């Protein structure tokens, strides 16, 4: 008899198939007939047991089924294809704006463990409806590559900023990620961007205990109807306010509304007063129009936005115009770019990108996003973007 146990997989029996869930959010199905070819089996939450077969042989055969399953992995929340990026996937964590690590040559390193969101905010710069593929990154892979990057930067007082293209609290091993990041000596701040809807008091305590030092909580209105309309999904402002109060008593909290012209301008003073009342910081953000974002309205001219912030600063005696010094951001040693703009390179196309007909390619330990790509295998690519080691290319 072979009993196979898995930390990150759960099993559920349904008619002629077994649903295998990975990291709570992702899943694939396996036909019972394929499992019976290995041997008679039973499943429980984290285990599958095969009768009349040794453990090594069962492991080998079942791992083959798992490999096939991960090729058809889907996101349960969005029903989109999902790609798992791990240490043996051959996909580097530097080069993509969607996942992995982003170093903008400062003491802040962005960590992107997952794509996907439980809301569909009307102003979002990442329009999930235009993105057809989701990514999730192995926690250990993220931490190991982060250590290498920090070692290269040779800097202290690093902030690890968890900022997904979506909602990072959907990432199942989030607390484990925070805990292992906190063990890196050069890191003094661990922050997260979150809409707060999936947070509970227990989860907040768990993250703080793991080492999280700051929550950036996006509240865009205190009026229930308006807040729900902006979130474009299930949203209870009273629950969010309660979580905000709880966080403010136990950790650093910045409330981070986006000012949407003609939509929630009148909510900004209310949010300033709420932040002051619970002794939290607040950082009002201007809406920016992005080519691949939602852009519900035209962005406010920056001079007008600054003028409004200055007026509210005076009225409420609070600092709203933030600088790099407010977050102790320092310039650091730039990470070398292995490509120049317009350079033609050979790269291996390894899988789909987030957009229709987009592919991810790999060369010189970097990922390269290639729009309108129909090729497989190796290809010649002209690099069209290199800023901050985020690479985009086109087929030659």
C-alpha positions as CSV (number, residue, x, y, z in Angstrom):
1,X,0.0,0.0,0.0
2,X,1.2,3.5,-0.8
3,X,-0.1,6.6,1.1
4,X,0.9,9.8,-0.7
5,X,0.5,13.0,1.3
6,X,0.6,16.6,-0.1
7,X,0.8,19.9,1.8
8,X,-0.4,22.1,-1.1
9,X,-2.9,19.7,-2.7
10,X,-6.4,18.7,-1.7
11,X,-8.5,15.9,-3.2
12,X,-12.3,15.8,-3.8
13,X,-14.2,12.9,-5.4
14,X,-16.8,13.7,-8.0
15,X,-18.6,11.1,-10.1
16,X,-16.0,9.9,-12.7
17,X,-13.1,12.2,-11.7
18,X,-11.1,13.6,-8.8
19,X,-10.8,17.3,-8.4
20,X,-7.3,18.2,-7.3
21,X,-7.0,21.7,-5.8
22,X,-3.6,23.5,-5.6
23,X,-2.9,26.3,-3.1
24,X,-6.7,26.7,-2.5
25,X,-7.3,28.7,-5.7
26,X,-6.2,26.5,-8.6
27,X,-7.4,23.2,-9.7
28,X,-7.4,20.4,-12.4
29,X,-9.3,17.2,-12.7
30,X,-8.0,13.6,-13.1
31,X,-10.1,10.8,-14.6
32,X,-10.7,8.0,-12.1
33,X,-9.8,5.5,-14.9
34,X,-6.3,6.9,-15.1
35,X,-5.9,6.6,-11.3
36,X,-7.1,3.0,-11.3
37,X,-4.4,2.2,-13.8
38,X,-2.0,2.9,-10.9
39,X,-4.1,0.8,-8.5
40,X,-7.3,0.8,-6.5
41,X,-7.3,4.1,-4.6
42,X,-9.1,6.2,-1.9
43,X,-8.7,9.9,-1.3
44,X,-9.0,12.1,1.8
45,X,-8.3,15.8,2.1
46,X,-4.5,15.9,1.6
47,X,-3.9,12.2,0.8
48,X,-4.4,9.6,-1.9
49,X,-3.8,6.0,-1.0
50,X,-3.1,3.2,-3.6
51,X,-3.5,-0.5,-2.7
52,X,-1.3,-3.3,-3.8
53,X,1.6,-1.1,-5.1
54,X,4.8,0.2,-3.5
55,X,5.3,3.8,-2.6
56,X,8.1,4.5,-5.0
57,X,6.3,3.1,-8.0
58,X,3.0,4.8,-7.0
59,X,4.9,8.1,-6.6
60,X,6.4,7.9,-10.0
61,X,3.2,7.1,-11.8
62,X,1.1,9.6,-9.8
63,X,3.7,12.4,-10.4
64,X,3.3,11.8,-14.2
65,X,-0.5,12.4,-13.8
66,X,0.3,15.5,-11.7
67,X,2.6,16.9,-14.4
68,X,-0.2,16.5,-17.0
69,X,-2.7,18.1,-14.6
70,X,-0.5,21.2,-14.0
71,X,-0.5,21.7,-17.8
72,X,-4.3,22.2,-17.6
73,X,-4.3,24.1,-14.3
74,X,-7.1,26.6,-14.0
75,X,-8.0,29.4,-11.6
76,X,-11.2,28.6,-9.7
77,X,-12.1,32.3,-9.2
78,X,-11.7,33.4,-12.8
79,X,-11.9,30.1,-14.7
80,X,-8.8,31.2,-16.6
81,X,-5.8,29.1,-17.5
82,X,-3.1,29.3,-14.8
83,X,0.6,28.8,-15.0
84,X,2.6,27.6,-11.9
85,X,6.2,29.1,-11.9
86,X,8.6,27.1,-9.8
87,X,12.3,26.5,-9.4
88,X,12.3,23.8,-12.1
89,X,10.0,25.6,-14.5
90,X,12.8,27.3,-16.4
91,X,11.1,30.6,-16.0
92,X,13.2,33.4,-14.4
93,X,11.5,35.7,-11.9
94,X,13.0,38.9,-13.3
95,X,11.8,40.4,-16.6
96,X,8.0,40.3,-16.3
97,X,5.8,43.0,-14.9
98,X,3.1,40.4,-14.0
99,X,5.0,38.1,-11.7
100,X,8.2,37.6,-9.8
101,X,10.5,40.4,-8.6
102,X,10.9,43.9,-9.8
103,X,13.9,46.1,-8.9
104,X,13.6,49.7,-9.8
105,X,17.1,50.5,-8.6
106,X,15.9,51.6,-5.1
107,X,15.7,50.1,-1.7
108,X,12.2,48.8,-2.5
109,X,11.8,45.5,-4.2
110,X,8.4,44.5,-5.5
111,X,7.3,41.0,-5.0
112,X,4.5,39.6,-7.2
113,X,3.5,36.1,-6.1
114,X,0.1,35.8,-7.9
115,X,-2.2,37.4,-10.4
116,X,-6.0,37.4,-9.9
117,X,-8.4,39.5,-7.9
118,X,-11.7,38.9,-6.1
119,X,-12.9,42.4,-7.1
120,X,-13.3,44.1,-10.4
121,X,-12.7,47.7,-9.5
122,X,-13.8,50.2,-12.1
123,X,-10.6,52.2,-12.1
124,X,-8.1,49.4,-12.0
125,X,-4.8,49.9,-13.9
126,X,-4.8,46.1,-14.4
127,X,-7.9,45.2,-16.4
128,X,-8.3,41.5,-15.5
129,X,-10.9,41.2,-18.3
130,X,-8.2,41.8,-20.9
131,X,-5.8,39.3,-19.3
132,X,-6.6,35.6,-20.2
133,X,-3.9,33.8,-18.1
134,X,-3.1,33.8,-14.4
135,X,0.3,33.1,-12.7
136,X,1.2,31.8,-9.3
137,X,4.8,31.5,-8.1
138,X,6.3,29.0,-5.8
139,X,7.0,30.6,-2.4
140,X,10.5,29.0,-1.9
141,X,11.5,30.1,-5.4
142,X,10.5,33.7,-4.7
143,X,12.4,33.8,-1.4
144,X,15.6,32.2,-2.9
145,X,15.7,34.6,-5.8
146,X,15.0,37.6,-3.5
147,X,18.0,36.6,-1.5
148,X,20.2,36.6,-4.6
149,X,18.9,40.0,-5.7
150,X,19.5,41.5,-2.3
151,X,23.0,40.0,-2.1
152,X,23.8,41.7,-5.5
153,X,22.4,45.0,-4.4
154,X,24.7,45.0,-1.3
155,X,22.3,47.3,0.5
156,X,20.6,47.3,3.9
157,X,17.2,48.7,5.0
158,X,15.4,47.0,2.1
159,X,11.6,47.1,1.9
160,X,10.0,44.0,0.5
161,X,6.8,45.2,-1.1
162,X,4.2,42.6,-1.9
163,X,2.1,44.1,-4.7
164,X,0.4,41.7,-7.0
165,X,-1.4,42.3,-10.2
166,X,-4.6,41.6,-8.3
167,X,-5.2,40.8,-4.6
168,X,-2.1,39.2,-2.8
169,X,-4.2,37.8,0.1
170,X,-5.4,35.2,-2.5
171,X,-1.9,33.7,-2.3
172,X,-2.3,30.7,0.0
173,X,1.3,30.6,1.4
174,X,1.3,34.4,2.1
175,X,2.1,34.1,5.8
176,X,4.9,31.6,5.0
177,X,6.2,34.0,2.3
178,X,6.2,36.9,4.8
179,X,7.8,34.7,7.5
180,X,10.7,33.6,5.3
181,X,11.2,37.1,3.9
182,X,11.5,38.5,7.4
183,X,14.5,36.2,8.1
184,X,16.5,38.0,5.4
185,X,18.8,40.3,7.6
186,X,18.8,43.2,5.1
187,X,15.1,43.5,5.0
188,X,13.6,45.9,7.6
189,X,10.2,46.6,6.2
190,X,7.6,44.2,4.7
191,X,4.6,45.9,3.2
192,X,1.5,44.7,1.3
193,X,-1.1,46.3,-1.0
194,X,-4.6,44.9,-0.3
195,X,-8.2,45.7,-0.8
196,X,-8.8,44.1,2.7
197,X,-11.9,42.1,1.8
198,X,-10.3,38.8,2.6
199,X,-8.7,39.9,5.8
200,X,-9.9,38.8,9.2
201,X,-8.6,39.8,12.6
202,X,-7.0,36.3,12.9
203,X,-5.4,36.7,9.4
204,X,-4.1,40.2,10.4
205,X,-2.5,38.8,13.6
206,X,-1.0,35.9,11.6
207,X,0.6,38.2,9.1
208,X,1.9,40.6,11.8
209,X,3.3,37.7,13.7
210,X,5.0,36.4,10.5
211,X,6.7,39.7,10.1
212,X,4.5,42.1,8.1
213,X,5.2,45.6,9.1
214,X,2.8,47.7,7.0
215,X,-0.6,47.3,5.4
216,X,-1.5,49.6,2.4
217,X,-5.3,49.4,2.5
218,X,-7.2,50.6,-0.6
219,X,-10.4,52.3,0.6
220,X,-11.9,54.5,-2.1
221,X,-15.1,55.7,-0.4
222,X,-16.9,55.5,3.0
223,X,-20.3,55.6,1.4
224,X,-21.5,52.0,1.1
225,X,-23.2,52.4,-2.2
226,X,-20.3,54.2,-3.8
227,X,-17.7,52.0,-2.4
228,X,-19.5,48.9,-3.7
229,X,-20.0,50.5,-7.1
230,X,-16.3,51.3,-7.4
231,X,-15.3,47.8,-6.2
232,X,-17.7,46.3,-8.8
233,X,-18.1,43.3,-6.6
234,X,-19.0,42.1,-3.0
235,X,-17.9,44.9,-0.7
236,X,-18.9,45.7,2.9
237,X,-17.4,49.1,3.9
238,X,-18.3,48.5,7.6
239,X,-16.3,45.3,7.6
240,X,-13.4,47.1,5.9
241,X,-13.5,50.0,8.5
242,X,-13.5,47.5,11.3
243,X,-10.4,45.7,9.8
244,X,-8.7,49.1,9.3
245,X,-9.3,50.0,13.0
246,X,-7.9,46.7,14.1
247,X,-4.8,47.0,11.9
248,X,-4.1,50.6,13.1
249,X,-4.0,49.4,16.7
250,X,-1.5,46.6,15.9
251,X,0.6,47.7,13.0
252,X,1.4,50.5,10.5
253,X,-1.5,51.3,8.3
254,X,-1.7,53.5,5.2
255,X,-5.1,54.1,3.7
256,X,-4.6,54.4,-0.1
257,X,-7.6,55.8,-1.9
258,X,-7.5,56.5,-5.7
259,X,-9.1,59.8,-6.5
260,X,-11.4,59.2,-9.5
261,X,-12.4,62.6,-10.9
262,X,-16.2,63.2,-10.8
263,X,-16.7,60.0,-8.9
264,X,-15.3,60.0,-5.4
265,X,-13.6,63.4,-4.9
266,X,-16.1,64.3,-2.1
267,X,-15.1,61.1,-0.3
268,X,-11.4,62.2,0.1
269,X,-12.0,64.6,3.1
270,X,-14.1,61.8,4.8
271,X,-11.3,59.4,4.3
272,X,-8.7,61.9,5.7
273,X,-10.9,62.3,8.8
274,X,-11.3,58.6,9.2
275,X,-7.6,58.0,8.9
276,X,-6.9,60.7,11.5
277,X,-9.5,59.3,13.8
278,X,-8.1,55.7,13.8
279,X,-4.5,57.1,13.9
280,X,-3.6,55.7,10.5
281,X,-1.6,57.4,7.7
282,X,-3.2,58.2,4.4
283,X,-1.8,58.5,0.9
284,X,-4.3,59.7,-1.7
285,X,-3.3,58.6,-5.2
286,X,-4.2,60.2,-8.5
287,X,-6.0,58.1,-11.1
288,X,-3.6,57.4,-14.1
289,X,-4.9,56.3,-17.5
290,X,-3.1,53.2,-18.7
291,X,-3.4,51.7,-22.2
292,X,-4.3,48.3,-20.8
293,X,-6.2,49.5,-17.7
294,X,-9.9,50.3,-17.3
295,X,-9.8,54.2,-17.5
296,X,-13.4,55.0,-16.5
297,X,-12.7,58.7,-16.7
298,X,-9.9,61.0,-17.9
299,X,-7.2,61.4,-15.3
300,X,-6.9,64.7,-13.4
301,X,-4.1,67.0,-14.5
302,X,-1.3,66.5,-12.0
303,X,-1.0,70.2,-11.0
304,X,-4.7,70.2,-10.2
305,X,-4.3,67.0,-8.1
306,X,-1.4,68.6,-6.2
307,X,-3.5,71.7,-5.6
308,X,-6.3,69.6,-4.0
309,X,-3.8,67.8,-1.8
310,X,-2.3,71.1,-0.6
311,X,-5.8,72.4,0.2
312,X,-6.7,69.3,2.2
313,X,-3.3,69.4,3.9
314,X,-4.0,72.9,5.2
315,X,-7.7,72.1,6.1
316,X,-6.9,68.9,8.0
317,X,-3.4,69.6,9.2
318,X,-2.1,66.4,7.7
319,X,0.7,65.6,5.3
320,X,-0.7,64.2,2.0
321,X,2.1,65.0,-0.5
322,X,4.5,62.1,0.0
323,X,8.1,62.0,-1.0
324,X,10.7,59.2,-1.2
325,X,12.1,60.4,2.2
326,X,8.8,59.6,3.8
327,X,9.3,55.9,3.0
328,X,13.1,56.0,3.5
329,X,13.6,55.1,-0.2
330,X,17.2,55.1,-1.3
331,X,18.9,54.6,-4.6
332,X,20.8,51.4,-4.9
333,X,23.2,49.6,-7.2
334,X,21.4,49.0,-10.5
335,X,20.8,45.5,-11.7
336,X,22.6,44.9,-15.0
337,X,20.4,44.6,-18.1
338,X,21.6,41.7,-20.3
339,X,19.9,43.3,-23.4
340,X,19.9,46.7,-25.1
341,X,16.8,48.3,-26.6
342,X,16.5,47.3,-30.3
343,X,19.0,44.4,-29.8
344,X,18.1,41.1,-31.5
345,X,18.5,38.1,-29.3
346,X,17.7,34.4,-29.5
347,X,15.2,33.2,-26.9
348,X,13.2,30.1,-26.0
349,X,9.4,30.5,-26.0
350,X,8.3,28.7,-22.8
351,X,4.6,29.5,-22.4
352,X,1.7,31.9,-22.6
353,X,1.7,35.4,-21.4
354,X,-1.3,37.1,-19.8
355,X,-2.8,38.5,-23.0
356,X,-4.3,36.9,-26.0
357,X,-1.5,35.7,-28.4
358,X,1.2,36.9,-26.0
359,X,4.0,34.5,-25.1
360,X,6.7,34.4,-22.5
361,X,10.3,33.8,-23.7
362,X,13.5,33.2,-21.8
363,X,17.0,34.4,-22.5
364,X,20.0,35.2,-20.3
365,X,18.1,34.5,-17.1
366,X,15.4,37.0,-17.9
367,X,11.8,36.6,-19.1
368,X,10.7,38.5,-22.1
369,X,7.0,39.2,-23.0
370,X,6.2,39.0,-26.7
371,X,2.8,40.3,-27.9
372,X,1.3,38.9,-31.1
373,X,3.5,35.8,-31.0
374,X,2.5,32.6,-32.8
375,X,5.8,30.8,-32.7
376,X,7.0,27.9,-30.5
377,X,10.5,26.8,-29.6
378,X,13.4,29.1,-30.2
379,X,12.9,32.5,-31.9
380,X,14.7,35.7,-32.8
381,X,13.4,38.6,-30.8
382,X,14.0,42.4,-31.1
383,X,13.9,43.9,-27.6
384,X,11.5,46.9,-27.5
385,X,11.6,47.7,-23.7
386,X,14.3,47.3,-21.1
387,X,13.4,49.8,-18.3
388,X,13.9,48.4,-14.8
389,X,14.8,45.0,-16.3
390,X,11.2,44.5,-17.5
391,X,11.6,43.3,-21.0
392,X,9.2,43.3,-24.0
393,X,10.1,42.1,-27.4
394,X,8.8,41.5,-30.9
395,X,9.4,38.7,-33.4
396,X,12.0,39.4,-36.0
